[in-house]
Amino acid sequence: ETANPGITIQWVRDSTGVITAKLLAEKDNPRADVVLGTAATSLLLLKSEGMLDAYAPQGADKLDARFVDKDTPPFWVGTNAWSAALCVNTVEIEKAGVPIPTSWADLTRPEYQGLIVMPNPASSGTGFLDVSSWLQLFGAEKGWAFMDALHQNIATYTHSGSKPCTMAAGGEHPIGVSFAFRAARLVNEGAPLAVVIPSEGIGWDMEASAIVAGTANPDAARALIDWTLTDEAMAIYAKSYAILARQELEQPVANLPAGIREKLIDNDFEWAANNRAEILEEWQRRFGSKSEPKS
């Protein structure tokens, strides 16, 4: 708004899954002009439903190619990325008498029963990137088998991607499946956490933005998308994310494990988006009984 004084923005903010469901429900009568900072997998789903307008914003040529929709002009552009990590409370894990896990496979060991919390993928973008990455890493059969075994050790599924790490930091549950930047930030604030990047590789998704098809405010919508790629905007993202679409503007983050980019899986975002509904339906059928109540 400061850069564009003639534009006033009315925000609706929520978790990725909630925003995605809201937009899909409003498909025939859209109320939003722009989708800002939502998971790329969600925007690919909206694109497949014909709900986005293509637009090549100023500065798109400076972005890592992975952060730009493959169509010309693109239907969405990414700005920053977040990746999976384990938040392990070193004090509580020692009290429990179990070692710090170093891999996804470790989390299925019986000694971790009841010690783990993770996000519900229907509510949380972090939860969905976990589930979709396991299915890509291990294949469908072994991926669901892994989640079956993991489920035995889960205390609860949260509706926020950051909450498992916050719970681990507070000692409520020793192990939180969350995202790496939040883990590092909590360590920097004094939390007794080990930030673990599982050895098999980690899922990731990017925050991306797009214009809703049929917007009544196309000029303002384009101006907002242009702004999301500016140096000013990137400096804001760098305060909350370690990985940016413009790598030269990334800022070092204390206590973030080194080499995190090398651990990112080759994520098939199109596959994740196209199979999202089926994946969530199967996940809910198998594991939804342990989800925390929605507030």
FENCORDA-V791283 format. One record per residue. RES is the residue in three letters. SS is DSSP state (H for helix, E for strand, L for the rest). Layout:
((RES,SS) (RES,SS))
//
This chain:
((GLU,L) (THR,L) (ALA,L) (ASN,L) (PRO,L) (GLY,L) (ILE,L) (THR,L) (ILE,L) (GLN,L) (TRP,L) (VAL,L) (ARG,L) (ASP,L) (SER,L) (THR,H) (GLY,H) (VAL,H) (ILE,H) (THR,H) (ALA,H) (LYS,H) (LEU,H) (LEU,H) (ALA,H) (GLU,L) (LYS,H) (ASP,H) (ASN,H) (PRO,L) (ARG,L) (ALA,L) (ASP,L) (VAL,E) (VAL,E) (LEU,E) (GLY,E) (THR,E) (ALA,E) (ALA,H) (THR,H) (SER,H) (LEU,H) (LEU,H) (LEU,H) (LEU,H) (LYS,H) (SER,H) (GLU,L) (GLY,L) (MET,L) (LEU,E) (ASP,E) (ALA,L) (TYR,L) (ALA,L) (PRO,L) (GLN,L) (GLY,L) (ALA,H) (ASP,H) (LYS,H) (LEU,L) (ASP,L) (ALA,H) (ARG,H) (PHE,H) (VAL,E) (ASP,L) (LYS,L) (ASP,L) (THR,L) (PRO,L) (PRO,L) (PHE,L) (TRP,L) (VAL,E) (GLY,E) (THR,E) (ASN,E) (ALA,E) (TRP,E) (SER,E) (ALA,E) (ALA,E) (LEU,E) (CYS,E) (VAL,E) (ASN,E) (THR,H) (VAL,H) (GLU,H) (ILE,H) (GLU,H) (LYS,H) (ALA,H) (GLY,L) (VAL,L) (PRO,L) (ILE,L) (PRO,L) (THR,L) (SER,L) (TRP,L) (ALA,H) (ASP,H) (LEU,H) (THR,H) (ARG,L) (PRO,H) (GLU,H) (TYR,H) (GLN,L) (GLY,L) (LEU,L) (ILE,E) (VAL,E) (MET,E) (PRO,E) (ASN,L) (PRO,L) (ALA,L) (SER,L) (SER,L) (GLY,H) (THR,H) (GLY,H) (PHE,H) (LEU,H) (ASP,H) (VAL,H) (SER,H) (SER,H) (TRP,H) (LEU,H) (GLN,H) (LEU,H) (PHE,H) (GLY,L) (ALA,H) (GLU,H) (LYS,H) (GLY,H) (TRP,H) (ALA,H) (PHE,H) (MET,H) (ASP,H) (ALA,H) (LEU,H) (HIS,H) (GLN,L) (ASN,L) (ILE,E) (ALA,E) (THR,E) (TYR,E) (THR,E) (HIS,L) (SER,L) (GLY,L) (SER,L) (LYS,H) (PRO,H) (CYS,H) (THR,H) (MET,H) (ALA,H) (ALA,H) (GLY,L) (GLY,L) (GLU,L) (HIS,L) (PRO,L) (ILE,E) (GLY,E) (VAL,E) (SER,E) (PHE,E) (ALA,H) (PHE,H) (ARG,H) (ALA,H) (ALA,H) (ARG,H) (LEU,H) (VAL,H) (ASN,H) (GLU,L) (GLY,L) (ALA,L) (PRO,L) (LEU,E) (ALA,E) (VAL,E) (VAL,E) (ILE,L) (PRO,L) (SER,L) (GLU,L) (GLY,L) (ILE,E) (GLY,L) (TRP,E) (ASP,E) (MET,E) (GLU,E) (ALA,E) (SER,E) (ALA,E) (ILE,E) (VAL,E) (ALA,L) (GLY,L) (THR,L) (ALA,L) (ASN,L) (PRO,H) (ASP,H) (ALA,H) (ALA,H) (ARG,H) (ALA,H) (LEU,H) (ILE,H) (ASP,H) (TRP,H) (THR,H) (LEU,L) (THR,L) (ASP,H) (GLU,H) (ALA,H) (MET,H) (ALA,H) (ILE,H) (TYR,H) (ALA,L) (LYS,L) (SER,L) (TYR,L) (ALA,L) (ILE,E) (LEU,E) (ALA,L) (ARG,L) (GLN,H) (GLU,H) (LEU,H) (GLU,L) (GLN,L) (PRO,L) (VAL,L) (ALA,L) (ASN,L) (LEU,L) (PRO,L) (ALA,L) (GLY,L) (ILE,L) (ARG,H) (GLU,H) (LYS,H) (LEU,E) (ILE,L) (ASP,L) (ASN,L) (ASP,L) (PHE,H) (GLU,H) (TRP,H) (ALA,H) (ALA,H) (ASN,H) (ASN,L) (ARG,H) (ALA,H) (GLU,H) (ILE,H) (LEU,H) (GLU,H) (GLU,H) (TRP,H) (GLN,H) (ARG,H) (ARG,H) (PHE,H) (GLY,H) (SER,H) (LYS,H) (SER,E) (GLU,L) (PRO,L) (LYS,L) (SER,L))
//
